[in-house]
Amino acid sequence: MDVFGVIKDISLLGYVLRTLIVGIISFGVGRFMMKRTINQLTTYDFSVVWILGAITVAPLLDGEISFTYIIVPLIALFFWHYIMSVLSLKSRKLSLFFNGKPIILIDNGKIIRKNLNKQFINIDLLLSELRQKSIFDILEVKYVILEPNGRFSIIKKENYRFVTANDLNITAKPMDLPLVVINDGKLFEEKLNELGLNKDWLMDNLNMYDIDDITKVYLATIDRTNKLYISKKTYD
């Protein structure tokens, strides 16, 4: 079956195969794009993603569009994005042009109304963003900055910030990520060895939770202080 060339009367199976191929192509291009494009969408990145979507979906909308026609623009788009990203790293002016610059919406507790109007942000939206940061009173806010990726950075006034160990002149305990030793009933003994523990130690502790078989554990983690977290499997 011809799914790559120009097909005037493409069959249903042909569309299904084209859909699978387009999915593979989109994943391949997205896999090697800069991670920033996916995680932090700026105006420049949005345009790249939009064009990428339009190009890859074209063969699905029109059977007479050959896959050959989309390979060249896809490759050109990939290298264009790569080159522009590298140039943005080298030149701050280019970076500001392509990605935009931060915009101050609240400066030292004062709302900058003209900046809100330029970005079409009303008070309700601003208050909504504050509430998502667990801020329900605008009096607590010192700065609000609209980042190039559309996210809001919020800094509270000094009196409303959380007290830190540095404020109290004390030394905070170091914190490490717990290691996963059991995942969906599968034991990772190398993680136990990394902590200086063994399977016998683990089974003794599992018995305290009335667990006599590792396969009954959905998740188990251990931190550097040998604190054990257990989540049993449920069979609802």
Helices and strands as residue ranges (DSSP letters): H 12-32, H 35-39, H 43-61, H 68-90, H 92-99, E 103-107, E 110-111, H 113-118, H 123-132, G 138-140, E 141-146, E 152-156, G 158-160, E 179-183, E 186-187, H 189-194, H 199-207, G 214-216, E 217-222, E 228-232
